[in-house]
Amino acid sequence: MRLLIRLIALLLILLPPSVAWAQPTPPGKVIRVNGIDLHYVDRGKGEPLLLVHGIGGCGGQMGAIADALAQNYRLIIPDLRGHGWSTGAASSFTTLNASEDIAALLNSLGLRRVRAIGVSAGGMVLLHLATREPDRISSMVLVGTAHRIPEQARAIARGITMGRARELWQSCAVRGENQMRGLVDRFRSLFGTSTEDVNFSAARLSTIRARTLIVQGDRDRFFPVEIPFEMYRGIPHSELWIVPGSDHIPFLDDRKPEFLRVTREFLSRQP
């Protein structure tokens, strides 16, 4: 037995990080869409509610609110392409491509219309979905998201280090070091320099039919409060909640109970 343990330890040292970090099996289901294997978790009962994580993350990070929401909704929680258990090169990730993957997933599940919560870049994915398919989303909550990338967010993206990325993303980089490095490079390029993927004009925002709740911490380091105000002015039927003293993702601090209460009330309200 001791010899076996030593052999396993030696293999973990000798194998490349992408193999050493790998976990045995994904927790959810996998479906082939748009040339990739998209992993998603389908849990809970009730009306469908889509939960979309941000860049570098994975569906598992939505557990902070998923356990509570699964009591009232059927949750669809994907790993975006290149993230978590989903395949696809990180270099192929854009919020537009991710929205096309999710549309294909919903079609495969026979879900014509859903409610949705998008966090950070996940909210940008929902903006693409809501503008390209206006009847797909009945109501959505955008948490710490933006319709354009301001310079302060670009500076953070350009300056991210591998050490900082590991602190934030390592639990979701199930395919190892190469996946992590690919996502860091994509984060730097997509949000540090690109102006094409996330650039929603007021005219595009005005086409959104989904009831929209915009949630923003007033201490968000990425997006100043002008950003959610611009979205609020541009999206019809939208509501704005600026959360005092909160950073980028308000439900990760002590405002989680309040976030769940407000979100549940908003999502359950009839158009």
N, C-alpha and C positions, 0 to 999 in steps of 0.2 A: 504493500500500500504506500509506504513512504517513497519507494522508488517511482511509483506512478505519479505521485504528487510532484516529485522533483522533475519528472519528464514534462508534465503539464506546465510547470513554472518555466522551464527552459524554453518550451515552445512559445509561450507568451512573450518571452524576451526576444526570441529570434524572429518571430513572425512580424510582418509589417504592421503598423498601427491600424490600418483599415481592417485587417483580419483579427488582430488582437482585441479590438473594441467590439467586434460584431456580436450581436445578441442572437439567440437561437431561432426564434420565430417572431413574426410581427403579432401584435395583440389583436389586430382587426382583420379586415378583408382586403383583398387586392383585386383591382379591376384594370384591364388594359384599355387605355384611352390615349388618343393622340400620340401614339408611339412610345408611351411610358407605362410602367406599372404604378398605378395610383393606389396608395394605401389609405384606408379610411376606417373609422370606428362607427358603428351604427348601434346606438343604445338608447334605452328609455322608451316610453310610449306616449302617444299623443300626436299633436300637430308637429310636422317636421320643422326643426330649427337647425340651421347650418352654422357651425362655429369655425371661423377661419383665423389661423394664427399668423404671426408676422414673420419677416425674413429671419433666417437663422434658427427659428423655433420648430415646433412640430405640434401635432394635435394633442400629444400628451400634456403639453404645457397648459392646455385649456382646462385641465383638471381642477384648477383653482375655482372655477365656477360650474364646471360640467356636472359634478355630483349633485349640486343643488338643482340645476335646471332639468336634469334627467327625471326629476320627480313629476314634471309637468309636460315635457316635450320628448319627442323622438329626436335625438341628437344625431346629426351627421357631421363627423369631425374628420376632415381629410388632412393628410400630410401633403403640403404643396410639392410640386415637382422639384426633385433634387433635395428635398428635406425629409428628415426622419426616414421612414421605411419606403418612401416613394422613390422610384428611379428617375433617371434623367440627369444630364450634366448640369451642374450649377450654372454654367455659362448660358444655358438655354432658359433660365428662369427670368421671366418678367411678370409683372402683375397682370398684364394682358393675357399672356399664355396661361397663367394659373387660372384666370377666370374662364378660359375656354375649356380647361381640364375639368373644372368644377361643373360647368354647364353639361359636359358630356357625362359626368358622374350622376348628376341629378336626372338626366334623361334615362340613363340605364336603370335607375331606381324607380322610374315612373313618377317622378316628383315634378310636376309642372310649375308649382308655385310654393315658395317657402318663406319663412321668416329667417333672419340671419343676424349674426353678430360678427364683426370683423375687427381685429386688433392690429393697430399700426398698419403695416403693409397689407395685412388681411383686409382692412377697410378699403384700401386702394383696389384690391381684387374685387370687392363688392361694388365699388364705384364703376368699374368696367362692366361688371355683370348687369348692374342696374341701368346703365346707359345703353348697352348693346341689346339687352332684352328687358325692356321696361316692365313687362308683366310677370317676370320671373320671381321678383321679390315683393312680397306684400308689405313688409316692414323690416327695417334694419337698424342696428345700433352700431355706430362707428366710434371706436374707442381709440383715442390717441392717433388719429389718422390725418391725412392731408390730401388735398386735391392738386397740390404742387409742392415741390421740394424747396424750402427756403435755404438761404446760404448757411444759417447756423447748423441745419441738419446735414448739409453737404460737407461742412468742415468736420463734423463728427464722423461721418462715413469715410472720408478720405484718411482720417487719422486713426482709425481703429487698429489695434494691435492683435496679434494672435493670442497673446495672454489674456486680454480682455474678452476676446471672442470665446475662448475656452470657458471662462467664468460664466458667460451667458448661455452658450449654445452646446456645450459638450454633451449634456444629457440627451440631446436630440440628434447628435451626429452619430447615429448607430452604425453607419458604414465607415467610420474611422476618420483618420487624419486627412485623407484626400478629400473627403466630403466637406470637412471643416474648412480646409484651405480654399476649396472651390467657392463656398458660400461667402467667405470673407472677401475674396477677390470680387465676387459678384456684388456684394454690398458696397464695396468701394466704388465700383464703376457705375452701377445702376443708380445709386442715390448720391454718389459723390460728384459725378460729372454729367450723366445722361439727362436730357431734358425732354425725351420723347415718351417714355413709358407712363410717367405720372405728370400729366399736364392738362387738367380738365378746365376748359373755359367755362365762363358763366353760362354760355349758351348750351353747352353739353350738360351741365348740372341741372339746367332748367327742364331737361327731358325726363328726369327721374320721377317716377310715379310712386315709388315706395315711400310710405311714411318713414321718416328718418329721425333718429335721436342721435345727436352729435355729443359725445362725452369727451371732455378735455380737462386735464389737470392744469391748473394755472402756474405750475412749476415745471412744465414739460420742457426738457432741455432740447428737444428736437424741433418742436413746432410752437412758435409763439401764438398767443391767443388771437392774433389777427387771422390766422389760418382757419380755425373753426368758425369765426364770425363771417368770413368770406363764404364758407360752405353753407352756413345758415342762411345767408342772404340769397345764395344761388339755388338751393334745393327747395322746391315747393313742398309744403306740408312738413317742414322740418322743425325740430325742437332742439334747443341748445342747453347743455348743462356744463357749466364751468365749475369744476370741483376744486374748492379752496384747499391749498396746501398739498395738492397731489401732483405726482410726477407723471411720467409718460403713460403708465397703465394704472389707473386709479384702483382697480379691484385687487391689485397686489399689495395694497397697504391696508390700514385699518378702516378704509371706506368700503370694504367688500360687502358687508351686510347691507349698507345703504345702496350700493350699486345693484345688488341683486333685487332689492325691493323696487327701485325705480325702473329697472330693466323689465322685470316681470310685469309691472303695471303697464308699461308702455307697450310691450309685445302683446298683451292680452286685450288691449283696447281695440275696439272695432273701428274700421275706417269711417 
